[in-house]
């Protein structure tokens, strides 16, 4: 625990101007980001008597070891920089909202040649129009099913679309009139795109003009005594009206607003957002957060606005859902000050945005409804997770007691080795902080020094590489200097390129800092030999403050270095349950990486003999044709159509594949089944085997 006075800036150093500040811990990790109208006043408030600070603020300043700041010219710039830094560094003491569940949206892939309507979750993609989010996926499918009668846009996957084009027959939806069947050429690409744009316009709330036009066509058909056509148009109108009824009219037709409500207690807060477009509720979402910093309702609202609109831009009327920034943002309390936030929203929208608290009328009534939803969401969340914080704390305390640690291991790293009978040997590293997975700091390794089924040597190599890189990071920052020649050599030579999923950014290189932070506990998947190998690797590097243990699968025994007998935790122990979760997550991550490598090696193996053909062009050929079998059957002219493949290279590829004998059938060692060539060369098709069988590990 650091003393805040040890890093307190000297009097007069802090400027009295707007800016953004960062607190860093002893390892240089950013743990808190904040902004202030006056940096001097705000930062001075952190260095008063600790007993006068809020409990969470006191924890933050005693965890920190340094503070730094950046001066900006306006409060709007400070708001933008604060959002960017929170997104970049993911500080542990900042409020970070997380969805209380995964909300699906209705997406139209306008970035494809033939746009597709589908249910989509997760981050937004460029060139895709989104509507929603909705509370349930079935609600989207019901709406789409009604609208496809009038707007028969493609809804099939890429594989189904390609298959129908190959056989020249549409799928069932094409036969029953709920798809215009662009796969077989019933509609041209421009006409289908126009149909998709009409679908988007209708979903965005521009319904009146289209309904009137459809009604006029129905009357014209009836006047011309085309009664079958008039009846169909009548049914289309009814379907559209039923789809519209699913979104309740709550405000005036021209209303374009987002309503944000907050329900909170001392520890947690829940946020509910209603998206109103054209007077109708077009979407709803909810967030929950732990109040890891001292923040009031206005502060929670400001954080919610940052997260909601930080990656959005443009006019929300054109999106029809949660995308874009609306004309009005209605909140329960205004951020202090409110003007910079309103200006920031206006800049993102490109026109004036009203940020206010509704005082009367329909908007105040709707805000009360949103507030009730927020209160119910918080109550439900606390019911589901009432014991989570307590349980995680108890689990960490049980682990510390069982392993005789001085403090609870707040950061745990777990390592696992995966291979298939000695081939494609890989390793995984997963990180749990405060009992929760921190996926941004997962890492994966290729074992390059040898091949085989020696898990002990593999574990020694992985632990050595990980902590060499940690020492190298410390050496860069001046926190550590090698005191032995072998330490200096191993720290400098280890540029092995362990693959990072994501990570904190090194300000010097702009790249992720892969191994900057040490754990208190290293868990290895295995028994006494693997634990001994991991401990030996740490001892060779002179690292004594990291504890090591192993979790053996057979009896779930916990092994510690130097002990002949394992530590047995009760089956009902929360500590054992946490270790199992950590171990299973490392196993899952390793298996996924090993399967992806094996799939790539199987796909490209037959092309290795082609001279002058690099990895990029191998993958381009396989992606274009789908399998080696189809590539072997292709003509030189067809191979030339692949980007980057000239005629001479195409002739070489065709000759090499024609002269090569067909590969011997591969056998799945787990099931004994023969794997056909198309299966072996199709990415993402792992054998149907259990994790233990698939790995082929020796036990």
C-alpha positions in Angstrom: 0.0 0.0 0.0 1.5 3.3 -1.1 1.6 6.5 0.8 -0.1 9.2 -1.4 2.4 11.8 -0.1 5.2 9.9 -1.7 4.1 10.9 -5.2 2.2 14.1 -4.5 3.1 16.8 -6.9 5.0 19.8 -5.5 3.1 23.0 -4.9 2.8 25.0 -8.1 3.4 22.1 -10.4 -0.2 21.4 -11.2 -1.7 24.0 -13.7 -5.0 25.7 -13.0 -6.6 24.8 -16.3 -8.8 22.1 -17.9 -7.2 18.7 -18.4 -7.3 15.0 -18.0 -5.3 13.1 -15.4 -4.1 9.5 -14.9 -3.2 7.6 -11.7 -0.7 4.7 -12.3 0.2 1.8 -9.9 3.6 0.6 -9.1 3.8 -1.4 -12.3 2.9 1.6 -14.5 -0.6 0.4 -15.2 -3.3 3.1 -15.5 -5.8 2.5 -12.7 -7.9 5.6 -12.9 -8.6 8.4 -15.5 -10.5 11.6 -14.7 -11.1 15.1 -16.1 -11.4 18.4 -14.4 -12.2 22.0 -15.2 -9.3 22.9 -12.9 -6.6 20.3 -12.6 -5.1 22.0 -9.5 -8.3 21.9 -7.5 -9.3 18.4 -8.5 -5.9 16.7 -7.9 -5.4 18.6 -4.6 -8.6 17.0 -3.4 -7.0 13.5 -3.7 -4.1 14.3 -1.4 -5.9 15.4 1.7 -6.2 13.3 4.9 -7.1 9.8 3.8 -9.7 9.5 6.5 -11.7 12.3 4.9 -11.8 10.5 1.5 -14.5 8.2 0.3 -13.5 4.5 0.9 -13.1 3.7 -2.8 -11.2 6.9 -3.4 -8.9 6.1 -0.5 -8.3 2.6 -2.0 -7.4 4.1 -5.3 -4.9 6.7 -4.1 -3.2 4.1 -1.9 -3.0 1.6 -4.8 -1.5 4.3 -7.1 2.2 5.1 -7.2 2.2 8.1 -9.6 -0.1 10.7 -11.1 0.3 12.5 -14.4 -1.9 14.9 -16.4 -2.4 16.4 -19.8 -3.6 20.0 -20.3 -6.3 20.8 -22.9 -7.9 24.0 -24.1 -11.6 23.3 -23.5 -13.8 21.0 -21.3 -15.1 19.4 -24.5 -11.6 18.3 -25.4 -11.2 17.0 -21.9 -14.4 14.9 -22.2 -13.2 13.4 -25.5 -9.7 12.6 -24.2 -11.1 11.1 -21.0 -13.3 8.8 -23.0 -10.4 7.8 -25.3 -8.1 7.0 -22.4 -10.8 5.0 -20.5 -11.3 2.9 -23.7 -7.6 2.5 -24.3 -6.4 1.7 -20.7 -9.5 0.1 -19.2 -8.7 1.4 -15.7 -9.9 -0.8 -12.8 -11.2 2.1 -10.7 -13.3 3.8 -13.3 -17.0 3.1 -13.7 -17.4 0.7 -16.6 -20.9 -0.3 -17.6 -21.5 -3.8 -18.7 -24.7 -5.1 -20.4 -26.9 -6.9 -17.9 -27.6 -9.2 -20.8 -26.7 -9.5 -24.5 -29.3 -7.5 -26.5 -29.9 -8.6 -30.1 -30.4 -6.1 -32.9 -31.9 -6.3 -36.4 -29.1 -5.8 -38.9 -29.1 -5.2 -42.6 -25.7 -5.9 -44.2 -25.7 -3.0 -46.7 -21.9 -3.7 -47.2 -22.6 -6.9 -49.1 -23.5 -7.2 -52.8 -26.9 -8.6 -51.9 -27.8 -7.2 -48.5 -29.0 -9.6 -45.9 -31.5 -9.2 -43.0 -30.4 -11.0 -39.8 -30.3 -11.0 -36.0 -26.9 -9.7 -34.8 -25.3 -9.3 -31.4 -21.9 -7.9 -30.4 -20.0 -4.9 -31.6 -21.2 -3.0 -34.6 -19.7 -3.4 -38.0 -19.0 -0.8 -40.6 -21.5 -0.6 -43.5 -24.3 -2.5 -41.5 -27.6 -0.8 -40.6 -28.8 -1.6 -37.1 -32.3 -1.4 -35.6 -32.9 -2.0 -32.0 -31.7 -3.4 -29.7 -34.6 -5.6 -28.8 -35.4 -7.4 -25.6 -35.7 -10.8 -27.3 -34.5 -12.3 -30.5 -37.9 -13.9 -31.1 -39.4 -10.3 -31.3 -37.1 -9.5 -34.1 -37.9 -12.7 -36.0 -41.6 -12.1 -35.7 -41.2 -8.6 -37.1 -39.0 -9.8 -39.9 -41.4 -12.6 -40.8 -44.2 -10.0 -41.2 -42.1 -7.6 -43.2 -40.7 -10.2 -45.6 -44.1 -10.5 -47.2 -43.8 -7.0 -48.4 -40.0 -6.6 -48.5 -38.7 -10.0 -49.6 -35.0 -9.3 -48.8 -32.5 -12.1 -48.6 -32.1 -13.6 -45.1 -30.0 -16.7 -45.8 -26.4 -17.2 -44.8 -23.5 -17.0 -47.2 -23.3 -20.8 -47.4 -27.0 -21.3 -48.2 -26.8 -18.5 -50.8 -23.8 -20.0 -52.5 -25.3 -23.5 -52.5 -28.6 -22.3 -54.0 -26.6 -20.4 -56.7 -24.6 -23.5 -57.6 -27.7 -25.8 -57.9 -29.9 -23.2 -59.6 -32.7 -23.6 -57.1 -33.8 -21.1 -54.4 -34.5 -22.1 -50.8 -37.9 -22.6 -49.3 -38.4 -18.8 -48.7 -37.9 -18.2 -52.4 -40.6 -20.7 -53.2 -43.2 -19.2 -50.8 -42.6 -15.6 -51.8 -40.7 -14.4 -48.7 -37.4 -14.0 -50.6 -36.8 -12.4 -54.0 -34.2 -15.1 -54.7 -31.3 -13.1 -55.9 -29.2 -16.3 -55.7 -30.8 -17.6 -58.9 -31.2 -14.2 -60.7 -34.9 -13.5 -60.1 -34.0 -10.0 -59.1 -31.0 -7.9 -60.1 -28.4 -6.5 -57.7 -29.6 -2.8 -58.0 -33.3 -3.8 -57.6 -32.5 -6.0 -54.5 -30.5 -3.2 -53.0 -33.4 -0.8 -53.5 -35.6 -3.3 -51.8 -33.2 -3.5 -48.8 -33.2 0.3 -48.6 -37.0 0.4 -48.6 -36.9 -2.1 -45.7 -34.5 0.1 -43.8 -36.6 3.2 -44.4 -39.7 1.4 -43.1 -37.8 0.2 -40.0 -36.4 3.7 -39.4 -40.0 5.0 -39.0 -40.7 6.4 -42.4 -43.9 4.4 -42.7 -46.6 6.9 -43.6 -45.6 7.5 -47.2 -45.2 3.8 -47.9 -48.5 2.8 -46.4 -50.4 5.4 -48.4 -48.7 4.4 -51.6 -49.5 0.7 -50.9 -53.1 1.6 -50.1 -53.5 3.5 -53.4 -52.1 0.6 -55.3 -54.7 -1.7 -53.7 -57.5 0.7 -54.7 -56.2 0.9 -58.3 -56.0 -2.9 -58.5 -59.6 -3.2 -57.2 -60.8 -0.5 -59.7 -59.2 -2.5 -62.5 -61.0 -5.6 -61.2 -57.6 -7.3 -60.4 -59.0 -8.7 -57.3 -56.3 -11.2 -56.5 -53.7 -8.5 -56.7 -55.8 -6.2 -54.5 -56.3 -8.9 -52.0 -52.6 -9.5 -51.8 -51.9 -5.8 -51.3 -54.6 -5.7 -48.6 -52.8 -8.6 -46.7 -49.5 -6.8 -47.1 -51.0 -3.6 -45.6 -52.3 -5.7 -42.7 -48.9 -7.3 -42.1 -47.2 -3.9 -42.0 -49.7 -2.5 -39.6 -49.2 -5.6 -37.3 -45.5 -5.0 -37.4 -45.9 -1.4 -36.5 -48.2 -2.3 -33.6 -45.3 -4.1 -32.0 -43.6 -0.8 -31.3 -45.9 1.2 -28.9 -46.6 4.9 -29.7 -45.4 6.8 -26.7 -44.7 10.3 -27.8 -45.5 12.7 -30.7 -44.7 11.4 -34.2 -41.7 13.7 -34.7 -40.0 12.8 -31.4 -36.5 11.6 -31.7 -35.0 11.0 -28.2 -33.1 8.7 -25.9 -34.2 8.5 -22.3 -31.7 7.5 -19.7 -32.6 6.5 -16.1 -30.4 5.4 -13.2 -31.2 3.3 -10.2 -28.4 3.0 -7.6 -27.3 2.0 -4.1 -24.0 2.2 -2.3 -22.3 -0.5 -4.2 -23.9 -0.8 -7.7 -25.9 1.1 -10.2 -28.2 0.1 -13.1 -28.9 2.2 -16.2 -31.8 1.7 -18.6 -32.0 3.4 -22.0 -35.1 3.7 -24.2 -34.6 4.6 -27.8 -37.6 6.6 -29.2 -37.6 7.2 -32.9 -40.6 8.7 -34.7 -42.5 8.7 -31.4 -42.2 4.9 -31.0 -39.9 2.9 -28.7 -37.5 1.3 -31.2 -35.1 -0.2 -28.8 -34.1 -0.8 -25.2 -31.0 -1.7 -23.4 -29.7 -1.9 -19.8 -26.3 -1.7 -18.1 -25.1 -2.4 -14.6 -21.9 -1.4 -12.9 -20.0 -1.7 -9.6 -19.5 1.8 -8.2 -15.7 1.4 -7.9 -15.3 5.2 -7.6 -17.1 7.8 -5.6 -19.7 9.1 -8.1 -23.2 10.6 -7.8 -26.1 10.3 -10.1 -24.9 13.1 -12.4 -21.5 11.4 -12.7 -23.2 8.0 -13.6 -25.2 9.8 -16.2 -22.1 11.3 -17.7 -20.3 8.0 -17.8 -23.4 6.4 -19.5 -23.5 9.1 -22.1 -19.8 8.6 -22.9 -20.2 4.9 -23.3 -23.5 5.1 -25.2 -22.3 7.7 -27.8 -18.5 7.5 -27.7 -18.4 5.4 -30.9 -21.5 6.9 -32.5 -21.8 9.7 -35.0 -24.4 11.1 -37.3 -28.1 11.5 -37.2 -30.0 8.9 -35.2 -33.1 9.4 -37.4 -31.3 7.7 -40.2 -30.4 4.7 -38.2 -33.8 3.9 -36.7 -32.3 2.2 -33.7 -29.7 2.9 -31.1 -27.1 4.0 -33.7 -26.3 7.7 -34.1 -27.1 10.6 -31.7 -30.7 11.7 -31.3 -32.1 15.3 -31.2 -32.9 15.0 -27.5 -31.2 13.1 -24.6 -33.4 13.1 -21.5 -31.7 12.3 -18.2 -32.6 12.2 -14.5 -29.8 14.6 -13.6 -27.6 16.8 -15.6 -23.8 16.3 -15.6 -21.8 19.1 -13.9 -21.1 21.1 -16.0 -23.7 20.1 -18.6 -22.6 22.5 -21.4 -19.4 20.6 -22.5 -21.4 17.3 -22.6 -24.1 18.9 -24.7 -21.5 20.4 -27.0 -19.7 17.1 -27.4 -23.0 15.4 -28.3 -23.8 18.1 -30.9 -20.4 17.7 -32.4 -20.9 14.0 -32.8 -24.4 14.4 -34.3 -23.5 17.3 -36.6 -26.4 19.5 -35.3 -27.8 20.8 -32.1 -28.6 18.2 -29.4 -30.8 19.0 -26.4 -29.6 17.5 -23.1 -32.1 18.1 -20.3 -34.3 16.7 -17.5 -38.0 16.4 -18.5 -40.2 18.4 -16.2 -43.8 17.7 -17.3 -46.0 16.0 -19.8 -45.6 12.7 -21.7 -41.8 12.8 -21.6 -41.8 13.0 -17.8 -44.2 10.1 -17.6 -42.1 8.0 -20.0 -39.0 8.8 -17.9 -40.9 7.4 -14.9 -41.4 4.2 -16.8 -37.7 4.0 -17.7 -36.9 4.7 -14.1 -39.1 1.8 -12.9 -37.3 -0.5 -15.4 -33.9 0.6 -14.0 -35.1 -0.2 -10.4 -36.4 -3.6 -11.5 -33.1 -4.3 -13.3 -31.0 -3.5 -10.3 -33.2 -5.6 -8.0 -33.0 -8.5 -10.4 -29.3 -8.1 -10.8 -28.8 -8.1 -7.1 -31.0 -11.2 -6.7 -28.8 -13.0 -9.3 -25.5 -11.8 -8.0 -26.2 -11.1 -4.3 -23.4 -13.3 -3.2 -21.0 -12.8 -6.0 -18.7 -10.2 -4.5 -18.8 -12.1 -1.1 -18.2 -15.4 -2.8 -15.3 -14.2 -4.8 -13.7 -12.7 -1.8 -14.2 -15.9 0.2 -12.7 -17.9 -2.7 -9.6 -15.8 -2.8 -9.2 -15.9 1.0 -9.6 -19.7 1.0 -6.9 -20.1 -1.7 -4.6 -17.8 0.3 -5.2 -19.8 3.4 -4.7 -23.2 1.7 -1.5 -22.1 0.0 -0.2 -20.2 3.0 0.0 -16.9 1.1 0.5 -13.6 2.9 -2.4 -11.9 1.0 -5.2 -12.9 -1.3 -4.1 -13.5 -4.9 -5.9 -10.6 -6.7 -4.2 -11.5 -10.0 -4.0 -15.2 -11.0 -2.5 -16.5 -14.2 -3.1 -20.0 -15.4 -1.1 -21.9 -18.1 -2.0 -25.0 -20.1 -0.3 -27.0 -22.9 -2.2 -28.4 -25.9 -1.1 -30.6 -28.8 -2.2 -33.4 -31.0 0.1 -36.4 -30.5 3.1 -34.1 -30.3 2.3 -31.9 -33.3 1.3 -28.2 -33.2 2.3 -27.8 -29.6 0.9 -24.6 -28.2 0.2 -23.0 -24.8 -2.3 -20.6 -23.3 -2.1 -18.0 -20.5 -5.4 -16.7 -19.0 -5.7 -14.0 -16.4 -8.2 -13.6 -13.6 -8.3 -10.4 -11.5 -10.4 -10.1 -8.4 -11.9 -13.5 -9.3 -13.1 -12.5 -12.8 -11.7 -13.3 -16.2 -9.7 -10.4 -17.8 -9.8 -11.5 -21.4 -7.9 -8.5 -22.7 -4.8 -9.9 -21.1 -5.0 -13.5 -22.4 -1.9 -14.7 -24.3 -1.1 -17.7 -26.4 2.3 -19.2 -27.3 3.8 -21.5 -29.9 6.3 -24.1 -28.5 9.2 -23.8 -31.0 12.2 -25.1 -29.2 11.2 -28.8 -29.7 8.3 -31.0 -30.8 6.8 -33.8 -28.9 4.5 -34.8 -26.0 6.8 -33.5 -23.2 4.4 -31.2 -21.3 7.0 -30.6 -18.6 9.6 -29.1 -21.0 6.8 -27.1 -22.7 5.6 -25.7 -19.3 9.2 -24.7 -18.4 9.6 -22.9 -21.7 6.3 -21.0 -21.5 6.9 -19.8 -17.9 10.4 -18.8 -18.8 9.3 -16.8 -21.9 6.5 -15.1 -20.1 8.6 -13.9 -17.1 11.6 -13.0 -19.3 9.3 -10.6 -21.1 8.1 -9.3 -17.7 11.7 -8.6 -16.7 12.4 -7.0 -20.1 9.4 -4.6 -19.6 10.8 -3.7 -16.1 14.2 -3.2 -17.6 12.8 -0.7 -20.2 11.2 1.3 -17.4 14.3 1.2 -15.2 12.6 -0.8 -12.5 15.0 -3.8 -12.8 18.6 -4.3 -13.9 20.1 -7.8 -14.6 22.6 -8.7 -11.9 23.9 -11.8 -13.7 25.1 -12.2 -17.3 22.7 -15.0 -18.0 19.8 -12.9 -16.8 20.8 -10.1 -19.1 21.2 -12.5 -22.1 17.9 -14.3 -21.5 16.0 -11.0 -21.0 17.4 -9.6 -24.2 17.1 -12.6 -26.5 13.4 -13.5 -25.8 11.5 -11.8 -28.7 9.4 -14.9 -29.3 6.3 -13.1 -30.5 3.7 -14.5 -28.1 0.3 -13.6 -29.6 -1.7 -11.1 -27.6 -5.5 -10.8 -27.9 -5.3 -7.2 -26.8 -3.6 -5.3 -24.0 -2.5 -2.0 -22.5 -0.6 0.3 -24.8 3.1 0.9 -24.5 3.5 4.7 -24.9 6.9 4.3 -26.4 6.1 1.9 -29.2 2.3 2.2 -29.5 2.0 -1.6 -29.3 0.3 -3.7 -26.6 2.5 -4.2 -23.5 2.2 -7.9 -23.4 3.7 -8.9 -20.0 4.0 -5.8 -17.9 2.2 -6.9 -14.8 3.2 -9.9 -12.5 0.6 -12.2 -10.9 0.6 -13.1 -7.2 -0.3 -16.7 -8.2 0.6 -18.9 -11.1 -1.6 -22.0 -11.7 -0.5 -24.7 -14.1 -2.7 -27.4 -15.5 -1.0 -30.5 -14.2 0.6 -32.2 -11.2 3.9 -32.3 -9.4 6.2 -32.4 -12.5 4.6 -29.4 -14.2 4.6 -27.4 -10.9 8.3 -28.2 -10.4 9.1 -27.1 -14.0 7.3 -23.8 -13.5 9.0 -23.2 -10.1 12.4 -24.0 -11.7 11.8 -21.5 -14.5 11.0 -18.7 -12.0 14.0 -19.6 -9.9 16.3 -19.4 -12.9 15.1 -15.9 -13.5 15.5 -14.8 -9.9 11.7 -14.3 -9.3 10.8 -15.3 -5.8 7.6 -13.2 -5.1 5.3 -15.2 -7.4 3.7 -18.4 -5.9 3.1 -21.5 -8.0 0.6 -24.3 -7.7 -0.9 -26.9 -10.0 -4.3 -28.4 -10.3 -4.4 -32.1 -11.4 -7.5 -33.2 -13.2 -7.9 -36.7 -11.9 -8.8 -35.9 -8.2 -8.7 -32.1 -8.4 -5.6 -32.1 -6.2 -3.7 -28.8 -5.6 0.1 -29.3 -5.8 2.7 -26.9 -4.5 6.5 -27.0 -5.1 8.6 -29.1 -2.9 5.7 -31.0 -1.2 5.3 -34.7 -1.6 1.6 -34.6 -0.8 -1.0 -32.4 -2.5 -3.3 -29.9 -0.8 -6.8 -31.2 -0.7 -9.5 -28.6 -0.8 -13.1 -29.6 0.1 -15.3 -30.3 -2.9 -17.7 -27.6 -1.7 -14.9 -25.0 -1.4 -15.3 -21.8 -3.2 -11.5 -21.6 -3.6 -11.4 -25.0 -5.4 -14.3 -23.8 -7.6 -12.4 -20.7 -8.6 -9.2 -22.7 -9.4 -11.3 -25.1 -11.5 -12.8 -22.2 -13.5 -9.4 -20.7 -14.1 -8.0 -24.1 -15.2 -10.9 -24.9 -17.5 -10.7 -21.4 -19.1 -7.0 -22.0 -19.8 -7.8 -25.4 -21.3 -10.5 -23.9 -23.5 -8.3 -21.1 -24.7 -5.4 -23.5 -25.5 -7.7 -26.0 -27.3 -9.1 -23.2 -29.5 -5.7 -22.0 -30.5 -4.4 -25.5 -31.2 -7.4 -26.3 -33.4 -7.0 -23.1 -35.4 -3.3 -23.9 -36.0 -4.0 -27.5 -37.0 -6.7 -26.4 -39.4 -4.4 -23.9 -41.1 -1.5 -26.5 -41.4 -3.9 -29.1 -42.9 -5.2 -26.7 -45.4 -1.9 -25.4 -46.7 0.2 -28.6 -46.3 -0.3 -29.9 -49.9 0.8 -26.6 -51.4 4.1 -26.6 -49.5 5.9 -28.3 -52.4 4.9 -25.6 -54.9 8.1 -23.4 -55.4 7.7 -19.7 -54.9 4.2 -19.9 -53.3 4.1 -18.0 -50.0 1.8 -18.4 -47.1 -0.4 -15.4 -48.2 -1.1 -16.8 -51.7 -1.7 -20.4 -50.3 -4.4 -19.0 -48.0 -5.8 -17.0 -50.9 -6.1 -20.1 -53.1 -7.7 -22.2 -50.4 -10.1 -19.4 -49.4 -11.2 -19.0 -53.1 -11.8 -22.7 -53.8 -12.7 -23.9 -50.4 -10.7 -27.1 -50.4 -7.7 -28.8 -52.0 -10.0 -31.2 -53.8 -11.7 -28.3 -55.7 -8.4 -26.6 -56.3 -6.9 -29.8 -57.8 -10.0 -30.0 -60.1 -9.7 -26.3 -61.2 -8.3 -25.3 -64.6 -5.3 -22.9 -65.0 -7.7 -20.1 -66.1 -9.8 -20.6 -63.0 -6.7 -20.5 -60.8 -5.6 -17.2 -62.5 -8.8 -15.6 -61.2 -7.4 -15.6 -57.7 -5.9 -12.3 -56.7 -2.1 -12.3 -56.8 -1.9 -15.5 -58.9 -0.4 -15.0 -62.4 -0.5 -17.5 -65.2 2.9 -18.9 -64.6 2.2 -19.5 -60.9 -1.2 -21.0 -61.8 0.5 -23.5 -64.2 3.0 -24.4 -61.5 0.3 -25.0 -59.0 -1.8 -27.1 -61.3 1.2 -29.2 -62.4 2.3 -29.7 -58.8 -1.2 -30.8 -57.6 -1.7 -33.0 -60.7 1.6 -34.8 -60.2 1.2 -35.2 -56.4 -0.3 -38.4 -55.2 -3.6 -38.0 -53.2 -2.9 -37.6 -49.5 -3.4 -40.7 -47.3 -6.7 -40.5 -45.4 -6.3 -38.8 -42.1 -7.6 -40.6 -39.0 -9.1 -38.9 -36.0 -7.2 -40.5 -33.2 -9.9 -39.8 -30.7 -12.7 -41.5 -32.6 -10.9 -43.7 -35.1 -12.9 -42.2 -38.0 -11.4 -41.3 -41.3 -11.4 -37.6 -42.0 -12.3 -36.9 -45.6 -10.2 -34.4 -47.6 -12.9 -31.8 -47.8 -13.3 -32.0 -44.0 -9.6 -31.7 -43.4 -9.2 -28.7 -45.6 -12.3 -26.7 -44.4 -11.5 -24.1 -41.7 -13.4 -24.2 -38.5 -14.4 -27.9 -38.6 -12.7 -29.6 -35.6 -13.4 -33.3 -35.0 -16.2 -34.1 -32.7 -14.1 -35.2 -29.8 -13.9 -34.3 -26.2 -11.2 -31.9 -25.0 -9.1 -34.5 -23.3 -9.2 -36.9 -26.3 -8.5 -34.1 -28.8 -5.4 -32.9 -27.0 -3.8 -36.3 -27.2 -1.8 -35.5 -24.0 0.1 -38.1 -22.2 -1.0 -38.6 -18.6 
